[in-house]
Every structure is written in C-alpha cells, then in structure tokens.
Amino acid sequence: MQLTKKEIPFIQNQVYLLILSLILTVGSIILIAIHGLTFGIDFKGGIKLQYHFNKSVETGQVQEMLAKTLHEKVAVQQFGDPKENTFAFDILKPTQGIEDFSLSVTKALDGHFGAGFATLLKEESVGPKAGQELKRKGQLAVIVACILILIYLGYRFDFYFSPGAILALIHDIIITLGAFAVTGREINLTVVAAFLTIVGYSVNDTIIVYDRIRENALKYKTLPIPQLVNRSINETLSRTIVTSLVVFFVVFVLFLKGEGDIQDFAFAMIVGVITGTYSSIFIASPIYIFLKKHAHRFSK
C-alpha cells in the first residue's frame, strides 16, 4: 500500500492492533467473570444519607466508627468543597428502617465526635424490588440504544459499514465494564448514563470516519480499499484528536475534583473516550476493509 508522506500507516498495523483489542476484550470478560460487577444502592436497594459535620474528619475514621457501633457496612464519601465537610453515607440492605437507621447514625456520630457534630441534610431509601426494577430498566436502556443505533446505521450506510460500528461499540462497552470490575467501582444510574453517553460518542466518532470513506470512495474510484481507508482516517484525524482531547480533559478534571457518583461517571467516560477513539480507527475501519474484500464469498 502506497502512502503519501503525510499519511500515518494505520492500516498497515491493523493486525497487531486487532490482536491487542482481542486481548483487552477477552481479558475484560475474564475480569468480569472473576471479580463480578459491583452494583450500587440504585440497583440493590438500601439507604442514602447526607450529612454536614461541624468540623473536619477523615472518612476512614467515620466509616470505622460506624462499622463498630452499628455493625453495618457503611460506605462514606466526602463530596463538594472539603471545607464544607459534607459527607454521603451508603448502606446496602440495612437491618433497620430508614428513620430508625438515620437516628442511629446521628446518635453514633454525636456520641463519638461530640454533641451537635452531625446535621442530617438528606435521606433516601431504595427498596430491593425497586432496585431490581431500576437495574432492569438501566440494562434495557443500553440495549434499546444499541438497537436504535443499529437501525440508524443500516439506514445511513450499507452492509459493509454497519458490522464494524456495532463490533466497535461492543468492544468499548466490554472494556469499560472490565475497568469497573477490576477497580471495584459501583455501577449505578449515573454510570448507566455514562454508558449511554459512551455509546453515542463511539458511534459518532465511527460515523465521521465512515462518512469520509464513503466520500473518498466516489472521489478516488481506482484507489485500493486499504489505502482509501487509511487516507480517510488521516483526513479526519485532526478532528478526532481535537474532539477526543477536549472531552478527555473535561472528564479528567471531573474525575480529579469530583466525588462519588460524579467521579464514577467521569471514570467511565475516560475509559470510553479512549476506547471509542481507538475502536473507530482500529476496529471499525479494518472490519469494513475485510467485508469489502471478502463479503462476496459469503453471498455465494
């Protein structure tokens, strides 16, 4: 394949990068099978409490004290400006009702750190049945989004384009789930929103490349398919890099400064932006080349 001096030989290295993608995908599936996915209160049911403390305190100290006092597994997270001393408590499947439990937590905090130490700002509860329903709806939302995208791609492009975009999308979702499995981060409704965002981002990035391939196919009718695809990737590369970096920097700042659900959302987006950019070039495009070259064999 002949290249101009300014073109980066993406397609020449496609075999090695497809192997890397296969290793990452299979590895993610194995990690999910071994470690499993951690679902939050939104899906399992439990209690969420939000407190303001009148002085600074370490989250680990609060968590350890509550575990010894209440004999419940309480996840404590600080969020917002550290000077505000605002904390969120998550309790999965508590043995007490929400009112009794919040009273017990407040009493334990004041008893350990001093009277008037903790002020309850907010309390929420999610029942086990409601949690399962939210989990089902979250899964359904991702599946429906993928089906609608498949229908759109079938309408917008022909057979040679659609499979690559769908496989790239599956690749991105599996690797992001693998990242959650290995880090033990919770999957909740906010993270499901991140997955839906990743779906849209990944497909949009792939469509940009596909549009340029289709334009160049009409413009360079005698150009070999691999060279045509490589040129199209190079022509859209600056746009891809600028868009990806802008999104990456935004979610990276959210990850560094955010807490709780916001940080989990940003973590999913960081992984999704990286894999989405990668898959548009090294998965969707090579699969298009393969189908364009060999699809006629399957039609016989």
C-alpha positions, 0 to 999 in steps of 0.5 A, a space after each residue: 500500500 502506497 502512502 503519501 508522506 503525510 499519511 500515518 500507516 494505520 492500516 498497515 498495523 491493523 493486525 497487531 492492533 486487532 490482536 491487542 483489542 482481542 486481548 483487552 476484550 477477552 481479558 475484560 470478560 475474564 475480569 468480569 467473570 472473576 471479580 463480578 460487577 459491583 452494583 450500587 444502592 440504585 440497583 440493590 436497594 438500601 439507604 442514602 444519607 447526607 450529612 454536614 459535620 461541624 468540623 473536619 474528619 477523615 472518612 476512614 475514621 467515620 466509616 470505622 466508627 460506624 462499622 463498630 457501633 452499628 455493625 453495618 457496612 457503611 460506605 462514606 464519601 466526602 463530596 463538594 468543597 472539603 471545607 464544607 465537610 459534607 459527607 454521603 453515607 451508603 448502606 446496602 440492605 440495612 437491618 433497620 428502617 430508614 428513620 430508625 437507621 438515620 437516628 442511629 447514625 446521628 446518635 453514633 456520630 454525636 456520641 463519638 465526635 461530640 454533641 451537635 457534630 452531625 446535621 442530617 441534610 438528606 435521606 433516601 431509601 431504595 427498596 430491593 424490588 425497586 432496585 431490581 426494577 431500576 437495574 432492569 430498566 438501566 440494562 434495557 436502556 443500553 440495549 434499546 440504544 444499541 438497537 436504535 443505533 443499529 437501525 440508524 446505521 443500516 439506514 445511513 450506510 450499507 452492509 459493509 459499514 454497519 458490522 464494524 460500528 456495532 463490533 466497535 461499540 461492543 468492544 468499548 462497552 466490554 472494556 469499560 465494564 472490565 475497568 469497573 470490575 477490576 477497580 471495584 467501582 459501583 455501577 449505578 444510574 449515573 454510570 448507566 448514563 455514562 454508558 449511554 453517553 459512551 455509546 453515542 460518542 463511539 458511534 459518532 466518532 465511527 460515523 465521521 470516519 465512515 462518512 469520509 470513506 464513503 466520500 473518498 470512495 466516489 472521489 478516488 474510484 481506482 484507489 485500493 480499499 486499504 489505502 482509501 481507508 487509511 487516507 480517510 482516517 488521516 483526513 479526519 484525524 485532526 478532528 478526532 484528536 481535537 474532539 477526543 482531547 477536549 472531552 478527555 480533559 473535561 472528564 479528567 478534571 471531573 474525575 480529579 475534583 469530583 466525588 462519588 457518583 460524579 467521579 464514577 461517571 467521569 471514570 467511565 467516560 475516560 475509559 470510553 473516550 479512549 476506547 471509542 477513539 481507538 475502536 473507530 480507527 482500529 476496529 471499525 475501519 479494518 472490519 469494513 476493509 475485510 467485508 469489502 474484500 471478502 463479503 462476496 464469498 459469503 453471498 455465494 
